[in-house]
């Protein structure tokens, strides 16, 4: 079974401490009785799990709506009545996670891929888990720019991870060996016949200040508006990388 990589990134960042869980009340900074909190912690419905291709086998059952049914048999004189009580929304989910997952899904999927703009990751040469952390920054940039974020089709720096029978049998050399496609839009949609090695490359360094400075963010978005697609290179001085990564990752889930 393949996982949804972008959603895995979402939960990975939260596990690192950028959020809190609804049923760990010691970490909740909001009144658990208010309607907003209740709505933001309701369990995921079966339709939601199916539409977003989440991985129910690896999810905590507490996060999924069970629709518990309780049956009572009532004997009244000569009549037997069956009373069925259906209790919806059993359990809780991570505070705000349904909204976060929905926004990622909507940002990465389009009814018309031909008129979308794209960012293609140039990859990041590091450990397997570290790549996910870094690609989360690329996703954050794409969402701020209203672009669809795609992995490098050649796998780029993904090498030893895919040199295994599981990937070789699929003929996959990139993240798609392990994860579902990042988007319903494809590389032909993004490249429109161009050679991927010939499209413009934009360095991560240009995004220094992108997340915390709205004026700078708008200026950079306008500067890159004419590019329907570009490669995002994570190459940048270590101090710049650290600063951008810190600003790109939220302190909490709103």
N, C-alpha and C positions, 0 to 999 in steps of 0.2 A: 504494500500500500504506500502510495506517495503522499507526502505532506504538502500543505500549502506553505511555501517558504516565507512569504511576506507576513503571514499570520504568525508563523513560528518566530520570526524576528520580533513581532509585537509582544508576544508572551515572554520571549527571551529577555527583552529589555526590562519588562516588568519584574521578572524574577531576579534581575540584578539589583532591584531596589528602586525602580522608577515608578512604583505604584503600590497599591495595597489591595488586599483581598476583602471582599465584602463580608465574609463571615469571620474575619479576624478583627473583632470590634476594637481591640486595643490599638489598631493602626488606623482606624477610621476617624477622620476629622470632620464629621458631619452627623447630624442627628439621624439615626437609623430609622426613625419613625416618620420622617417627612416624605411626602409623595415622590419628590425628585429622587431621593435615595432608593425608594422601593422600585421605581421604574428603571433606575440605572443598575440595579442588581438582580433583575428578574432573570431566571434561567433561560437558556437558549431554546427556542422551539425547534421541533424536528425540521420544519420548513427552512428555518434559518441555517441550521447545520448542513442541510442538503444543498441549499442554494450557494453557500459559500464554500462548499466542499471541505468542511472542517473534518477533523479526524476523531469521530466519536469513540473509537476503540482506545484512544490515548487520552481522552478527556476525563476529568473527574466527573463522576455521575451526578455530583452535587450541582454541576454547572448546567445540566441538561434538564429541560422540562419533562417531568415524568407523567403528568396527567393521572395521578393516583385515583383509582376508583374504589369505592367502598360500597358493598352491597348489604342491605338489610332485608330480612324476610319478616314481614309483619303478619301475624294471624289475627284477623278481626272477625269474630264469629265464624261464619262459614267461608269467608273470603281470605285468600292469601295474597298479600300485596308485596311486591318487590320494590324497594326504594333504593335507587342508585344515586349515590352522591359522588360527583366528580370534583376533585380538588386540583385546580390548575396551579401552575407556577410553584411547584414543590422545589425547594432548594433556592440557591442564590448563585449568581455569577460574579466575576470580578467587577468591581464598581466601574462603570463606564466602558467596559470592554466591548459590549455589543455595538455601541456607537462607534468606537474606534475601529473595530473590524469592518463595520458597514462603510465607514468613510474610506478605508483602504480599498475595499472591494469596488466601491463606486468610482474611486479615482483611477483604478487600474482596468476598468472595464468600460467599454463604449459600444453604443449601438451603431456608430459609424466611425470605424477606425481610420478612414481615409482622410478625415479632417482634423485628426489629432496630431499633436506634436510629441516628440519622444526624447528620452534620454536613454542611452545604452551604456551599461557599466563596462568599463575597461578592465574590470577584475581587480583583485587585491591579493598580492602574493603573501599569504600568511597561513595560519592554521585554519582548519575547517570551521571551527566555531567562531574564530575571530573574523572570518569573512562575513558571517551573518551579521555581526555587530556593525561592521563597516558598511555593508550594503544597506543597512537600515538608514544610514545617513543619506545615501543616494536616493532612497525612497522618500525621505523627508524633503529633500531638495525638489524632487519631481512633483510631489504633492503641492508644495508652495508655488510651483511654476505652472500648475495645471497641465503637466505632461505625464505620459505613461512611461514607466520605468521597466526596462528589459535587461536581462543578463546578456553577456557577450555570447553570440551564437557559436563561437569556436571553443568555448570553455575558457579561453584565455589562460589564466594561471591555474585553472583546475587541472591537475595532471595525475598525481599519484592516487587521489581519491577515487578517480573513475577507472583506474587500471585494475578492475576487479571483474569477475565473471558477471555479477549482477548488472553492471553498466555495459560491459562488452556485448552481452546478449541483447541489450536494447539498442546498441549502436549509438549510445549517448556519451558525450564527452563533457557535458556541462552539468549545471545544477538540475537539469531536467531528468537526470538519471534518478535522483532521489525525491524531487519535489514536483508538484503540479506546475503547469505553466503559470508564469507571473501575471499574465493578462490574456484576455481573449483576442487581443490584437497581436499580430505576428511581425516577424522581422521584415517580410516583404511589404507589409503596411508601413513600417517605419522607414525602410531604406528606399522604397519606390525605385528599385532598379539600380541604386548606387552601390558601389563597392564599399563595404564597411571600413576598409583600410583607408578610404579616401575621404571619409566624412570628417568634419572638424572635430578636434579634440579640445575639451575645456578642462583646465586643471582645477582641482579642488581648492587650490589657493585663492582662486577668484571669488570663492564663496565665504571668505573670511569676513565676518560681520553680517552675513546674509540673514541669519536667524534673529539676531537681536536688534538690527537696525532697519526699520521699515523703509526709510528713504533709500538706503543702499540696496536693499532687496529689490525695490521697484526699478531702480536704475539698471541693475544687472538683468532683470527680467526683460526690460525694454531693449537692452543691448543685444540680447540673444534671441529676440523675438523673430528675427529673420531666418533663424536656423530651424528647419522643421525637425531636425534630429542632430544630436551631437553625442560624442563619446565623453563620458565623465571619467577623468583620470584621477585616481586618489593620491597620486604622487604630489607630495608637498612636504616642506620642512616639518619635523616632528612636532615642534611647538605649535605650528599652525594646525596640523592635524588634530592635536589634543584639544585646542581651543574650539575648533569647529565641531568636533565630536561632542564635546561637553554641551555646547549650545544647541545642537541638533536634537539631543535626547531630552525629553521632558522630565521634569522633576516629579511629576505626578500625572495621572490620567484624569483629564477634566471631563 
